[in-house]
Amino acid sequence: MKTKKLPVRFKLSKYQVAEAMELLDQGVVFETVANEFDVHRSTLAKYIRCAEMYGYSFWSRNPRQD
């Protein structure tokens, strides 16, 4: 029996993560940025860490390190 792959849902888009990283570079407090995007601070930290590690491929089915 073949199982159907469900679509991957992300809480933040790559554009939101890029904007969040810019805000953090400008000195905005981490929790303020997380509140602005309506996510928990650990979720934002995970997305930023993965974006730095995998780049844009993080939002694909098979992320790969560059």
PDB file of N, CA, C and O in Angstrom:
ATOM      1  N   MET A   1       0.835  -1.179   0.000  1.00  0.00           N
ATOM      2  CA  MET A   1       0.000   0.000   0.000  1.00  0.00           C
ATOM      3  C   MET A   1       0.882   1.245   0.000  1.00  0.00           C
ATOM      4  O   MET A   1       1.756   1.399   0.853  1.00  0.00           O
ATOM      5  N   LYS A   2       0.649   2.109  -0.943  1.00  0.00           N
ATOM      6  CA  LYS A   2       1.412   3.346  -1.042  1.00  0.00           C
ATOM      7  C   LYS A   2       0.756   4.427  -0.213  1.00  0.00           C
ATOM      8  O   LYS A   2      -0.464   4.593  -0.233  1.00  0.00           O
ATOM      9  N   THR A   3       1.575   5.157   0.514  1.00  0.00           N
ATOM     10  CA  THR A   3       1.029   6.267   1.298  1.00  0.00           C
ATOM     11  C   THR A   3       1.203   7.562   0.523  1.00  0.00           C
ATOM     12  O   THR A   3       2.165   7.738  -0.224  1.00  0.00           O
ATOM     13  N   LYS A   4       0.281   8.436   0.712  1.00  0.00           N
ATOM     14  CA  LYS A   4       0.315   9.728   0.042  1.00  0.00           C
ATOM     15  C   LYS A   4       1.171  10.695   0.842  1.00  0.00           C
ATOM     16  O   LYS A   4       1.037  10.781   2.063  1.00  0.00           O
ATOM     17  N   LYS A   5       2.048  11.423   0.165  1.00  0.00           N
ATOM     18  CA  LYS A   5       2.859  12.423   0.857  1.00  0.00           C
ATOM     19  C   LYS A   5       2.022  13.668   1.068  1.00  0.00           C
ATOM     20  O   LYS A   5       1.437  14.205   0.128  1.00  0.00           O
ATOM     21  N   LEU A   6       1.971  14.117   2.297  1.00  0.00           N
ATOM     22  CA  LEU A   6       1.241  15.323   2.609  1.00  0.00           C
ATOM     23  C   LEU A   6       2.091  16.538   2.281  1.00  0.00           C
ATOM     24  O   LEU A   6       3.317  16.483   2.383  1.00  0.00           O
ATOM     25  N   PRO A   7       1.457  17.627   1.889  1.00  0.00           N
ATOM     26  CA  PRO A   7       2.247  18.830   1.618  1.00  0.00           C
ATOM     27  C   PRO A   7       2.892  19.348   2.898  1.00  0.00           C
ATOM     28  O   PRO A   7       2.306  19.285   3.978  1.00  0.00           O
ATOM     29  N   VAL A   8       4.089  19.852   2.755  1.00  0.00           N
ATOM     30  CA  VAL A   8       4.824  20.384   3.898  1.00  0.00           C
ATOM     31  C   VAL A   8       4.302  21.785   4.185  1.00  0.00           C
ATOM     32  O   VAL A   8       4.173  22.606   3.277  1.00  0.00           O
ATOM     33  N   ARG A   9       4.006  22.052   5.443  1.00  0.00           N
ATOM     34  CA  ARG A   9       3.545  23.377   5.829  1.00  0.00           C
ATOM     35  C   ARG A   9       4.601  24.035   6.701  1.00  0.00           C
ATOM     36  O   ARG A   9       5.120  23.437   7.644  1.00  0.00           O
ATOM     37  N   PHE A  10       4.897  25.247   6.372  1.00  0.00           N
ATOM     38  CA  PHE A  10       5.876  25.998   7.130  1.00  0.00           C
ATOM     39  C   PHE A  10       5.189  27.158   7.829  1.00  0.00           C
ATOM     40  O   PHE A  10       4.277  27.776   7.279  1.00  0.00           O
ATOM     41  N   LYS A  11       5.626  27.445   9.028  1.00  0.00           N
ATOM     42  CA  LYS A  11       5.063  28.566   9.775  1.00  0.00           C
ATOM     43  C   LYS A  11       5.552  29.905   9.238  1.00  0.00           C
ATOM     44  O   LYS A  11       4.849  30.911   9.327  1.00  0.00           O
ATOM     45  N   LEU A  12       6.757  29.911   8.682  1.00  0.00           N
ATOM     46  CA  LEU A  12       7.343  31.134   8.130  1.00  0.00           C
ATOM     47  C   LEU A  12       7.838  30.861   6.717  1.00  0.00           C
ATOM     48  O   LEU A  12       8.386  29.797   6.430  1.00  0.00           O
ATOM     49  N   SER A  13       7.637  31.829   5.848  1.00  0.00           N
ATOM     50  CA  SER A  13       8.177  31.706   4.497  1.00  0.00           C
ATOM     51  C   SER A  13       9.647  32.130   4.499  1.00  0.00           C
ATOM     52  O   SER A  13      10.146  32.687   5.478  1.00  0.00           O
ATOM     53  N   LYS A  14      10.313  31.862   3.406  1.00  0.00           N
ATOM     54  CA  LYS A  14      11.722  32.262   3.321  1.00  0.00           C
ATOM     55  C   LYS A  14      11.863  33.776   3.345  1.00  0.00           C
ATOM     56  O   LYS A  14      12.873  34.303   3.812  1.00  0.00           O
ATOM     57  N   TYR A  15      10.856  34.472   2.846  1.00  0.00           N
ATOM     58  CA  TYR A  15      10.901  35.937   2.853  1.00  0.00           C
ATOM     59  C   TYR A  15      10.716  36.485   4.269  1.00  0.00           C
ATOM     60  O   TYR A  15      11.338  37.481   4.638  1.00  0.00           O
ATOM     61  N   GLN A  16       9.868  35.841   5.049  1.00  0.00           N
ATOM     62  CA  GLN A  16       9.681  36.261   6.441  1.00  0.00           C
ATOM     63  C   GLN A  16      10.940  36.011   7.253  1.00  0.00           C
ATOM     64  O   GLN A  16      11.317  36.834   8.088  1.00  0.00           O
ATOM     65  N   VAL A  17      11.592  34.879   7.013  1.00  0.00           N
ATOM     66  CA  VAL A  17      12.835  34.577   7.739  1.00  0.00           C
ATOM     67  C   VAL A  17      13.916  35.576   7.353  1.00  0.00           C
ATOM     68  O   VAL A  17      14.676  36.028   8.210  1.00  0.00           O
ATOM     69  N   ALA A  18      13.993  35.922   6.078  1.00  0.00           N
ATOM     70  CA  ALA A  18      14.975  36.919   5.639  1.00  0.00           C
ATOM     71  C   ALA A  18      14.703  38.264   6.299  1.00  0.00           C
ATOM     72  O   ALA A  18      15.632  38.946   6.733  1.00  0.00           O
ATOM     73  N   GLU A  19      13.433  38.646   6.374  1.00  0.00           N
ATOM     74  CA  GLU A  19      13.074  39.905   7.025  1.00  0.00           C
ATOM     75  C   GLU A  19      13.402  39.859   8.514  1.00  0.00           C
ATOM     76  O   GLU A  19      13.889  40.840   9.076  1.00  0.00           O
ATOM     77  N   ALA A  20      13.138  38.726   9.148  1.00  0.00           N
ATOM     78  CA  ALA A  20      13.446  38.572  10.577  1.00  0.00           C
ATOM     79  C   ALA A  20      14.946  38.689  10.816  1.00  0.00           C
ATOM     80  O   ALA A  20      15.374  39.310  11.788  1.00  0.00           O
ATOM     81  N   MET A  21      15.746  38.094   9.930  1.00  0.00           N
ATOM     82  CA  MET A  21      17.198  38.173  10.084  1.00  0.00           C
ATOM     83  C   MET A  21      17.682  39.614   9.921  1.00  0.00           C
ATOM     84  O   MET A  21      18.601  40.042  10.620  1.00  0.00           O
ATOM     85  N   GLU A  22      17.070  40.357   9.006  1.00  0.00           N
ATOM     86  CA  GLU A  22      17.436  41.761   8.834  1.00  0.00           C
ATOM     87  C   GLU A  22      17.090  42.575  10.073  1.00  0.00           C
ATOM     88  O   GLU A  22      17.874  43.419  10.508  1.00  0.00           O
ATOM     89  N   LEU A  23      15.908  42.317  10.643  1.00  0.00           N
ATOM     90  CA  LEU A  23      15.516  43.026  11.856  1.00  0.00           C
ATOM     91  C   LEU A  23      16.474  42.735  13.002  1.00  0.00           C
ATOM     92  O   LEU A  23      16.830  43.632  13.767  1.00  0.00           O
ATOM     93  N   LEU A  24      16.887  41.480  13.118  1.00  0.00           N
ATOM     94  CA  LEU A  24      17.828  41.112  14.180  1.00  0.00           C
ATOM     95  C   LEU A  24      19.179  41.786  13.962  1.00  0.00           C
ATOM     96  O   LEU A  24      19.827  42.204  14.922  1.00  0.00           O
ATOM     97  N   ASP A  25      19.605  41.893  12.706  1.00  0.00           N
ATOM     98  CA  ASP A  25      20.862  42.584  12.402  1.00  0.00           C
ATOM     99  C   ASP A  25      20.797  44.067  12.745  1.00  0.00           C
ATOM    100  O   ASP A  25      21.813  44.683  13.068  1.00  0.00           O
ATOM    101  N   GLN A  26      19.587  44.636  12.674  1.00  0.00           N
ATOM    102  CA  GLN A  26      19.405  46.050  13.000  1.00  0.00           C
ATOM    103  C   GLN A  26      19.326  46.286  14.500  1.00  0.00           C
ATOM    104  O   GLN A  26      19.273  47.433  14.944  1.00  0.00           O
ATOM    105  N   GLY A  27      19.319  45.206  15.292  1.00  0.00           N
ATOM    106  CA  GLY A  27      19.333  45.345  16.736  1.00  0.00           C
ATOM    107  C   GLY A  27      17.992  45.172  17.417  1.00  0.00           C
ATOM    108  O   GLY A  27      17.871  45.421  18.617  1.00  0.00           O
ATOM    109  N   VAL A  28      16.969  44.745  16.662  1.00  0.00           N
ATOM    110  CA  VAL A  28      15.666  44.513  17.277  1.00  0.00           C
ATOM    111  C   VAL A  28      15.766  43.271  18.162  1.00  0.00           C
ATOM    112  O   VAL A  28      16.412  42.290  17.794  1.00  0.00           O
ATOM    113  N   VAL A  29      15.126  43.318  19.324  1.00  0.00           N
ATOM    114  CA  VAL A  29      15.186  42.214  20.286  1.00  0.00           C
ATOM    115  C   VAL A  29      14.528  40.966  19.690  1.00  0.00           C
ATOM    116  O   VAL A  29      13.507  41.056  19.008  1.00  0.00           O
ATOM    117  N   PHE A  30      15.127  39.801  19.956  1.00  0.00           N
ATOM    118  CA  PHE A  30      14.697  38.530  19.382  1.00  0.00           C
ATOM    119  C   PHE A  30      13.219  38.254  19.662  1.00  0.00           C
ATOM    120  O   PHE A  30      12.482  37.868  18.754  1.00  0.00           O
ATOM    121  N   GLU A  31      12.786  38.444  20.888  1.00  0.00           N
ATOM    122  CA  GLU A  31      11.398  38.160  21.254  1.00  0.00           C
ATOM    123  C   GLU A  31      10.428  39.097  20.538  1.00  0.00           C
ATOM    124  O   GLU A  31       9.310  38.697  20.216  1.00  0.00           O
ATOM    125  N   THR A  32      10.839  40.326  20.289  1.00  0.00           N
ATOM    126  CA  THR A  32       9.997  41.269  19.562  1.00  0.00           C
ATOM    127  C   THR A  32       9.788  40.793  18.122  1.00  0.00           C
ATOM    128  O   THR A  32       8.683  40.878  17.587  1.00  0.00           O
ATOM    129  N   VAL A  33      10.843  40.300  17.511  1.00  0.00           N
ATOM    130  CA  VAL A  33      10.750  39.783  16.148  1.00  0.00           C
ATOM    131  C   VAL A  33       9.838  38.554  16.113  1.00  0.00           C
ATOM    132  O   VAL A  33       9.009  38.425  15.213  1.00  0.00           O
ATOM    133  N   ALA A  34       9.986  37.669  17.071  1.00  0.00           N
ATOM    134  CA  ALA A  34       9.130  36.475  17.129  1.00  0.00           C
ATOM    135  C   ALA A  34       7.666  36.867  17.305  1.00  0.00           C
ATOM    136  O   ALA A  34       6.786  36.290  16.666  1.00  0.00           O
ATOM    137  N   ASN A  35       7.409  37.838  18.162  1.00  0.00           N
ATOM    138  CA  ASN A  35       6.031  38.297  18.360  1.00  0.00           C
ATOM    139  C   ASN A  35       5.468  38.937  17.101  1.00  0.00           C
ATOM    140  O   ASN A  35       4.284  38.785  16.801  1.00  0.00           O
ATOM    141  N   GLU A  36       6.303  39.647  16.371  1.00  0.00           N
ATOM    142  CA  GLU A  36       5.850  40.304  15.148  1.00  0.00           C
ATOM    143  C   GLU A  36       5.376  39.286  14.110  1.00  0.00           C
ATOM    144  O   GLU A  36       4.421  39.535  13.374  1.00  0.00           O
ATOM    145  N   PHE A  37       6.055  38.134  14.060  1.00  0.00           N
ATOM    146  CA  PHE A  37       5.683  37.095  13.098  1.00  0.00           C
ATOM    147  C   PHE A  37       4.743  36.052  13.708  1.00  0.00           C
ATOM    148  O   PHE A  37       4.405  35.059  13.064  1.00  0.00           O
ATOM    149  N   ASP A  38       4.331  36.285  14.941  1.00  0.00           N
ATOM    150  CA  ASP A  38       3.362  35.424  15.627  1.00  0.00           C
ATOM    151  C   ASP A  38       3.833  33.966  15.732  1.00  0.00           C
ATOM    152  O   ASP A  38       3.069  33.034  15.485  1.00  0.00           O
ATOM    153  N   VAL A  39       5.100  33.795  16.100  1.00  0.00           N
ATOM    154  CA  VAL A  39       5.663  32.466  16.357  1.00  0.00           C
ATOM    155  C   VAL A  39       6.415  32.505  17.681  1.00  0.00           C
ATOM    156  O   VAL A  39       6.761  33.576  18.180  1.00  0.00           O
ATOM    157  N   HIS A  40       6.661  31.342  18.236  1.00  0.00           N
ATOM    158  CA  HIS A  40       7.440  31.246  19.470  1.00  0.00           C
ATOM    159  C   HIS A  40       8.901  31.536  19.149  1.00  0.00           C
ATOM    160  O   HIS A  40       9.354  31.308  18.028  1.00  0.00           O
ATOM    161  N   ARG A  41       9.625  32.035  20.126  1.00  0.00           N
ATOM    162  CA  ARG A  41      11.031  32.392  19.885  1.00  0.00           C
ATOM    163  C   ARG A  41      11.868  31.175  19.481  1.00  0.00           C
ATOM    164  O   ARG A  41      12.813  31.309  18.704  1.00  0.00           O
ATOM    165  N   SER A  42      11.536  29.999  19.997  1.00  0.00           N
ATOM    166  CA  SER A  42      12.298  28.802  19.617  1.00  0.00           C
ATOM    167  C   SER A  42      12.004  28.399  18.174  1.00  0.00           C
ATOM    168  O   SER A  42      12.876  27.865  17.489  1.00  0.00           O
ATOM    169  N   THR A  43      10.779  28.652  17.710  1.00  0.00           N
ATOM    170  CA  THR A  43      10.442  28.377  16.313  1.00  0.00           C
ATOM    171  C   THR A  43      11.226  29.302  15.396  1.00  0.00           C
ATOM    172  O   THR A  43      11.770  28.866  14.381  1.00  0.00           O
ATOM    173  N   LEU A  44      11.285  30.573  15.751  1.00  0.00           N
ATOM    174  CA  LEU A  44      12.058  31.527  14.960  1.00  0.00           C
ATOM    175  C   LEU A  44      13.535  31.144  14.948  1.00  0.00           C
ATOM    176  O   LEU A  44      14.186  31.210  13.905  1.00  0.00           O
ATOM    177  N   ALA A  45      14.059  30.749  16.089  1.00  0.00           N
ATOM    178  CA  ALA A  45      15.470  30.346  16.174  1.00  0.00           C
ATOM    179  C   ALA A  45      15.742  29.135  15.279  1.00  0.00           C
ATOM    180  O   ALA A  45      16.779  29.065  14.619  1.00  0.00           O
ATOM    181  N   LYS A  46      14.806  28.185  15.260  1.00  0.00           N
ATOM    182  CA  LYS A  46      14.967  26.996  14.424  1.00  0.00           C
ATOM    183  C   LYS A  46      14.979  27.371  12.950  1.00  0.00           C
ATOM    184  O   LYS A  46      15.809  26.873  12.189  1.00  0.00           O
ATOM    185  N   TYR A  47      14.073  28.237  12.544  1.00  0.00           N
ATOM    186  CA  TYR A  47      14.006  28.650  11.146  1.00  0.00           C
ATOM    187  C   TYR A  47      15.263  29.401  10.729  1.00  0.00           C
ATOM    188  O   TYR A  47      15.778  29.187   9.632  1.00  0.00           O
ATOM    189  N   ILE A  48      15.749  30.263  11.581  1.00  0.00           N
ATOM    190  CA  ILE A  48      16.970  31.007  11.252  1.00  0.00           C
ATOM    191  C   ILE A  48      18.161  30.062  11.169  1.00  0.00           C
ATOM    192  O   ILE A  48      18.972  30.163  10.249  1.00  0.00           O
ATOM    193  N   ARG A  49      18.268  29.154  12.116  1.00  0.00           N
ATOM    194  CA  ARG A  49      19.369  28.181  12.112  1.00  0.00           C
ATOM    195  C   ARG A  49      19.330  27.331  10.837  1.00  0.00           C
ATOM    196  O   ARG A  49      20.363  27.113  10.204  1.00  0.00           O
ATOM    197  N   CYS A  50      18.149  26.856  10.466  1.00  0.00           N
ATOM    198  CA  CYS A  50      18.025  26.023   9.269  1.00  0.00           C
ATOM    199  C   CYS A  50      18.276  26.823   8.000  1.00  0.00           C
ATOM    200  O   CYS A  50      18.874  26.312   7.053  1.00  0.00           O
ATOM    201  N   ALA A  51      17.824  28.077   7.972  1.00  0.00           N
ATOM    202  CA  ALA A  51      18.073  28.920   6.801  1.00  0.00           C
ATOM    203  C   ALA A  51      19.569  29.172   6.630  1.00  0.00           C
ATOM    204  O   ALA A  51      20.076  29.189   5.508  1.00  0.00           O
ATOM    205  N   GLU A  52      20.270  29.368   7.740  1.00  0.00           N
ATOM    206  CA  GLU A  52      21.721  29.568   7.660  1.00  0.00           C
ATOM    207  C   GLU A  52      22.428  28.290   7.233  1.00  0.00           C
ATOM    208  O   GLU A  52      23.434  28.339   6.525  1.00  0.00           O
ATOM    209  N   MET A  53      21.909  27.159   7.658  1.00  0.00           N
ATOM    210  CA  MET A  53      22.552  25.884   7.358  1.00  0.00           C
ATOM    211  C   MET A  53      22.234  25.398   5.938  1.00  0.00           C
ATOM    212  O   MET A  53      23.127  24.938   5.226  1.00  0.00           O
ATOM    213  N   TYR A  54      20.962  25.500   5.525  1.00  0.00           N
ATOM    214  CA  TYR A  54      20.522  24.922   4.253  1.00  0.00           C
ATOM    215  C   TYR A  54      20.235  25.947   3.167  1.00  0.00           C
ATOM    216  O   TYR A  54      20.081  25.570   2.006  1.00  0.00           O
ATOM    217  N   GLY A  55      20.159  27.222   3.502  1.00  0.00           N
ATOM    218  CA  GLY A  55      19.814  28.230   2.505  1.00  0.00           C
ATOM    219  C   GLY A  55      18.379  28.068   2.059  1.00  0.00           C
ATOM    220  O   GLY A  55      17.533  27.608   2.825  1.00  0.00           O
ATOM    221  N   TYR A  56      18.098  28.447   0.811  1.00  0.00           N
ATOM    222  CA  TYR A  56      16.733  28.357   0.310  1.00  0.00           C
ATOM    223  C   TYR A  56      16.256  26.917   0.144  1.00  0.00           C
ATOM    224  O   TYR A  56      15.049  26.684   0.070  1.00  0.00           O
ATOM    225  N   SER A  57      17.152  25.958   0.086  1.00  0.00           N
ATOM    226  CA  SER A  57      16.728  24.565  -0.089  1.00  0.00           C
ATOM    227  C   SER A  57      15.977  24.047   1.137  1.00  0.00           C
ATOM    228  O   SER A  57      15.339  22.997   1.064  1.00  0.00           O
ATOM    229  N   PHE A  58      16.039  24.767   2.268  1.00  0.00           N
ATOM    230  CA  PHE A  58      15.288  24.346   3.463  1.00  0.00           C
ATOM    231  C   PHE A  58      13.796  24.257   3.174  1.00  0.00           C
ATOM    232  O   PHE A  58      13.104  23.428   3.765  1.00  0.00           O
ATOM    233  N   TRP A  59      13.285  25.104   2.267  1.00  0.00           N
ATOM    234  CA  TRP A  59      11.860  25.121   1.973  1.00  0.00           C
ATOM    235  C   TRP A  59      11.483  24.125   0.882  1.00  0.00           C
ATOM    236  O   TRP A  59      10.330  24.103   0.450  1.00  0.00           O
ATOM    237  N   SER A  60      12.423  23.301   0.426  1.00  0.00           N
ATOM    238  CA  SER A  60      12.109  22.263  -0.553  1.00  0.00           C
ATOM    239  C   SER A  60      11.874  20.937   0.177  1.00  0.00           C
ATOM    240  O   SER A  60      12.047  20.843   1.392  1.00  0.00           O
ATOM    241  N   ARG A  61      11.483  19.933  -0.576  1.00  0.00           N
ATOM    242  CA  ARG A  61      11.230  18.616   0.026  1.00  0.00           C
ATOM    243  C   ARG A  61      12.509  17.985   0.572  1.00  0.00           C
ATOM    244  O   ARG A  61      12.480  17.301   1.595  1.00  0.00           O
ATOM    245  N   ASN A  62      13.612  18.212  -0.101  1.00  0.00           N
ATOM    246  CA  ASN A  62      14.884  17.591   0.280  1.00  0.00           C
ATOM    247  C   ASN A  62      15.944  18.655   0.524  1.00  0.00           C
ATOM    248  O   ASN A  62      16.734  18.948  -0.373  1.00  0.00           O
ATOM    249  N   PRO A  63      15.978  19.244   1.725  1.00  0.00           N
ATOM    250  CA  PRO A  63      17.002  20.256   1.974  1.00  0.00           C
ATOM    251  C   PRO A  63      18.403  19.655   1.945  1.00  0.00           C
ATOM    252  O   PRO A  63      18.602  18.505   2.338  1.00  0.00           O
ATOM    253  N   ARG A  64      19.359  20.432   1.484  1.00  0.00           N
ATOM    254  CA  ARG A  64      20.739  19.949   1.451  1.00  0.00           C
ATOM    255  C   ARG A  64      21.668  21.072   1.865  1.00  0.00           C
ATOM    256  O   ARG A  64      21.430  22.248   1.587  1.00  0.00           O
ATOM    257  N   GLN A  65      22.722  20.676   2.529  1.00  0.00           N
ATOM    258  CA  GLN A  65      23.711  21.667   2.960  1.00  0.00           C
ATOM    259  C   GLN A  65      24.574  22.050   1.779  1.00  0.00           C
ATOM    260  O   GLN A  65      24.914  21.219   0.937  1.00  0.00           O
ATOM    261  N   ASP A  66      24.920  23.320   1.731  1.00  0.00           N
ATOM    262  CA  ASP A  66      25.783  23.799   0.632  1.00  0.00           C
ATOM    263  C   ASP A  66      27.220  23.795   1.050  1.00  0.00           C
ATOM    264  O   ASP A  66      28.092  24.163   0.264  1.00  0.00           O
TER     265      ASP A  66
END
